[in-house]
Every structure is written in C-alpha cells, then in structure tokens.
Amino acid sequence: MVMRSVLANAIRLLPTAPERYRVAKDQGCWHLGFALVESKRNSLLNQNLAPHAGQLEPRNLPAALRPFSTPRTARSIWELAVTLVPFFAVIVAMLVAVDRGIGAALALSPLAGLLLLRTFIIQHDCGHGAFFARRTGNDWTGRALGVLTFTPFDCWSRSHSLHHANTGNLDARGFGDVDTLTVEEFRALSRMKRLFYRVYRHPVVLLGVGPAYLFLVRHRLPIGLMTAGSKYWVSAIATNIATAMILGCLIFLFGVVTTAMVVIPTLLIAASAGVWLFYIQHQFEEAHWDKRANWSFHDAALRGSSYLDLAQPLRWFTGNIGIHHVHHLVSRIPFYRLPEVLGAFPELREVNRFTVSQTLRPLMLALWDEDQRRLITFREAAAQLSPARARR
C-alpha cells in the first residue's frame, strides 16, 4: 500500500502528456517527445519515485535547463515593444499634464516606475546575452536602454557577471551585491564602523537612500572598474551624455520643475523596487554562504537564490526575475521563458519560495552566522554574546 501511494504521488508530480510534448517542442526536439523530458527530469532526482525540492541535484540542473536558453527574436522584440511604448506614452502624458497644471497626473508615477523597472529587466537580460541570439543585438539594445535606466550597460554588465560568478562566496564579496558581514567580522569592527554598517543595513537606507545614491550618483562613474580599462569609462561617460541630452530636451520643452517632478519619482520608484527584488533574491534566513574552499557555484545558485512567487501583474512588471534560482543556474534563459522551466520542473517551485508578505522579515536580517549557517538579525547576534559575557 505504501509503495502504491508513493508511485501514485510520483505519477501525479510528473508533467502531463500535453505538457511533456509542449516542452519537447519548445526545445526543438519534436521526435524525442516524452522520453527526452522524462529523462531530463528523472536525472535530477536521487533515484526516488516522488520528487521533492530537497532532492534536486544542482550540478545536473544546468544541462537539463539549457534547452530553455534559446531566445526567440520575435518574442524579444514584442516584449521590448510592449514595455517601451507604454512607458513613453505614460511619461509624455505626465509631462504634458503636469506642464498644464494637472498635478494629479503624478499618480501615474508608480505605473511609469514599474515600466522602467521592466525596461531594466530587459537590459539585464541583454547583459547575460539572453535577449537576442547575437551579442551585437544584446549589447547595443542594453546600451540604449541604459540611457533610460541611468545605468551604463558595460559597467553594470561586468559587475553583475562577477556577482553571478561569486554568489554566496564569503571570500569574493563586494561586486554587485548587498554588503553582508559575518557575525565575527561585525564584532571585530570599531564602534564607528559597526554603527555605519547598522545604518547601511537599515531598510530605510537599503530601499530608499541606497537606490537613489546608486542610480543618481554611483552609476555616473565606473566605480569598482576605474582601472579595468577604458571601455568602462566610455560606457559611463557616453551614458551620462546621452541621458543628459534627453533631459536637456525635456527641460527645454517642459521646464526644469516639470521634468524633475516626472523623471525623479519614476526613477526612484523603479530603483527602490529593483533593489527590493535584488535584496530578497539572496538575503533570506536559509541563504547559502561558504568560504571558497567549500563553496560550489551550483549549490550557491540553487540554494542561495530565492523564488519570489508574485501574482500578476507584478510578475509581468518584474519580468519573472522572481524565479531567481533558475536564473542563477542558467543566466542565459530569457526572462519570458523562465515560467516554462517551472512548468517542466515543478519541484523548483518549492525551493526557497517566498510570497510578498514573507519578504518583510528578511529586511531585518543583517549578519551571516557561520556556526548556524543562516542570516540573523543584530538582536540575535547580541543575544548570542550576552550569555558569553555572563559566564566571565
């Protein structure tokens, strides 16, 4: 009876016949059909009939997911169009309305901000070479979008690739991630540096001051890449000039005040939403961090990245980037194909899954506890220290 129950659960969890056929078709393997998808899924499990998220083998996943990494040019152009056309329409409508004294039009700022966020997600895919088949198409599309997002494409792409290559590596922190200290590192700091780190990790700074600084100030120079080659200086300066030219035209047509009232809230909403997404993607209690000697790219990608399960329309505005564990395993999968992966491998839906309401507590986490292997709050770190002091 037990074996029959287990077998029934296993059959239930496998894709249906139409689903297996659809996935095989998407992979360009019409003639392999059911057998191809079935073998790929079974190779990820530890020889058990009923698949569970904890049984996924991270090292086998990239090969199984790679067929989803083929971009579809027509679909990419469509996604670009349905993002930029509404974005420009909303921005122009706000500018015209505010210029005519209709301040209520600023209520459209969240919509404009979310569309700009989606524009950044497309730029992000271009940085991974995932949006178009050719590198030239990805690079120049990414550079053009960087003018709108205030983000020099080549600089950001380089730092982001370093982030992907070293996620969860305690010996390679500092590029494209949220600064995170271990408990022992924090205790070894001077009182002033501990105060600075506390301020830095405060949610108001992380989601408010930080995004504003990042997109308005830091991105103006190739910080972190100043000695890495002229390419990054050209990227930063060219983006600054192009952005300044667009702002100059808007100021000429609508004035400084109107332009600022429309552009700045739009940018800050997009920036804050983007940083919130990025934070929850790697900053949660059961995240995955190791010293280089024990670090594994595949383990860190799957176990150290979250799945933020968003409802529509947030899933559309965020370009499915909440499916971040899959993205880190195979970064060349276009954002519009990430849901296909969850359809073919439903076990991945249960790995580090969060809903919007569950993203609040992780904002309080600040330190990696190497002994407990989890992120903890400042209060938890202080509580650990109190018993030790009492014993002295």
Residue pairs with C-beta under 8 A, 6 or more apart in sequence:
6 49
6 50
7 49
9 49
9 50
10 49
10 50
10 51
13 50
13 51
13 346
13 347
14 38
14 41
15 23
15 37
15 41
15 343
15 344
15 346
17 34
19 343
19 344
20 33
20 34
20 37
20 38
21 33
21 34
23 37
23 340
23 343
23 344
24 30
24 32
24 33
24 34
24 36
24 37
26 67
26 68
26 337
26 340
27 36
27 37
27 67
27 68
28 67
28 70
29 36
29 67
37 344
40 64
40 344
41 51
41 64
41 344
41 345
43 57
43 60
43 64
44 51
44 55
44 56
44 57
44 60
44 61
44 64
44 345
44 347
45 51
45 55
45 56
45 57
46 55
46 57
48 55
51 347
52 347
52 350
53 347
53 348
53 349
53 350
53 351
55 347
56 302
56 347
56 348
56 351
58 296
58 298
58 299
58 301
58 302
58 303
58 329
59 296
59 298
61 298
61 302
61 329
61 330
62 298
62 329
62 330
64 345
65 326
65 329
65 330
65 333
65 341
65 345
66 330
68 330
68 333
68 337
68 340
68 341
68 344
69 130
69 330
69 332
69 333
69 334
69 337
70 133
71 130
71 131
71 132
71 133
71 334
72 334
73 132
73 133
75 334
75 336
76 131
76 132
76 334
76 336
79 122
79 335
79 336
80 122
80 141
83 115
83 118
83 119
83 122
84 119
86 115
87 112
87 115
87 116
87 119
87 148
90 108
90 111
90 112
90 115
91 112
91 262
91 266
93 105
93 108
94 105
94 106
94 108
94 109
94 112
94 262
95 250
95 253
95 254
95 258
95 259
95 262
96 254
97 104
97 105
98 105
98 106
98 254
98 258
98 261
98 262
99 254
99 255
99 258
106 261
106 262
106 265
109 262
109 265
109 266
109 269
110 269
112 262
112 266
112 269
113 265
113 266
113 267
113 268
113 269
113 270
113 273
114 269
114 270
114 273
114 317
115 317
116 148
116 149
116 266
116 267
116 269
116 270
117 269
117 270
117 273
117 274
117 317
117 318
118 316
118 317
118 318
118 319
119 145
119 148
119 149
120 145
120 149
120 151
120 270
120 274
121 318
121 319
121 321
121 335
122 131
122 141
122 145
122 319
122 335
123 141
123 142
123 145
123 146
123 149
123 151
123 153
123 156
124 160
124 319
124 321
124 335
125 131
125 138
125 319
125 334
125 335
126 132
126 138
126 139
126 141
126 142
126 145
126 153
126 157
127 138
127 142
127 153
127 156
127 157
127 160
127 161
128 331
128 332
129 135
129 138
129 332
130 138
130 331
130 332
130 333
130 334
130 335
131 137
131 138
131 141
131 142
131 334
132 138
132 141
139 153
139 154
142 153
142 157
143 153
143 154
143 235
143 238
143 239
145 153
146 152
146 153
146 156
146 235
146 239
147 239
147 242
147 243
147 246
149 215
149 270
150 215
150 216
150 219
150 239
150 243
150 267
151 215
151 219
151 239
152 219
152 222
152 232
152 235
152 236
152 238
152 239
152 240
153 235
153 239
154 231
154 232
154 234
154 235
155 219
155 222
155 225
155 232
155 235
155 236
156 219
158 225
158 228
158 232
159 175
159 176
159 224
159 225
160 176
162 175
162 176
163 175
163 176
163 177
164 328
164 331
165 172
165 297
166 172
166 173
166 175
167 177
167 282
167 297
167 300
167 301
167 304
167 305
167 328
168 282
168 287
168 288
168 289
168 290
168 295
168 299
168 300
168 303
168 304
169 289
169 290
169 291
169 292
169 295
169 300
170 182
170 289
170 290
170 291
170 292
170 295
170 368
171 291
171 292
171 295
172 292
173 179
173 180
174 224
175 224
177 282
178 206
178 278
178 279
178 282
178 283
179 197
179 200
180 283
180 289
180 366
180 367
180 368
180 375
181 189
181 197
181 366
181 367
181 368
182 367
182 368
182 369
182 370
183 367
183 368
183 369
183 370
183 376
183 381
183 384
184 370
186 194
186 197
186 367
186 381
187 381
187 385
189 197
197 366
198 366
198 378
199 205
200 206
200 210
201 366
201 378
203 363
203 364
206 275
206 279
206 363
207 272
207 275
207 276
207 279
207 363
208 272
210 275
211 268
211 271
211 272
211 274
211 275
212 268
212 271
214 271
214 275
215 267
215 268
215 271
216 267
219 236
219 239
220 236
220 240
221 236
222 228
222 232
222 233
222 235
222 236
225 232
226 232
226 233
247 259
247 263
250 259
250 263
251 259
273 318
276 359
277 308
277 318
277 321
277 322
279 362
279 363
280 306
280 308
280 354
280 359
280 362
281 305
281 306
281 308
281 321
281 322
281 324
282 304
282 305
282 306
282 324
283 362
283 365
283 375
284 306
284 352
284 354
284 362
284 365
284 375
285 361
285 362
285 365
285 374
285 375
285 376
286 303
286 352
286 374
287 303
287 304
287 368
287 374
287 375
288 299
288 300
288 303
288 304
289 300
289 304
289 368
289 370
289 373
290 296
290 299
290 300
298 329
300 328
301 325
301 328
301 329
302 325
302 328
302 329
302 351
303 351
303 352
304 328
305 324
305 325
305 327
305 328
305 352
306 322
306 324
306 325
306 352
306 353
306 354
307 322
307 323
307 324
307 325
307 326
307 348
307 349
307 351
307 352
307 353
307 354
308 322
308 323
308 324
308 354
308 355
308 356
308 359
309 322
309 349
309 353
309 354
309 355
310 318
310 322
310 356
314 356
315 322
319 335
319 336
320 335
320 336
320 338
320 339
321 327
321 335
323 338
323 339
323 341
323 342
325 348
325 351
325 352
326 333
326 338
326 341
326 342
326 348
327 333
327 335
327 338
333 341
341 348
342 348
342 349
354 362
362 375
364 377
365 375
365 376
365 377
366 375
366 376
366 377
366 378
366 381
367 375
367 376
367 377
367 378
367 381
368 374
368 375
368 376
369 375
369 376
369 380
369 381
369 384
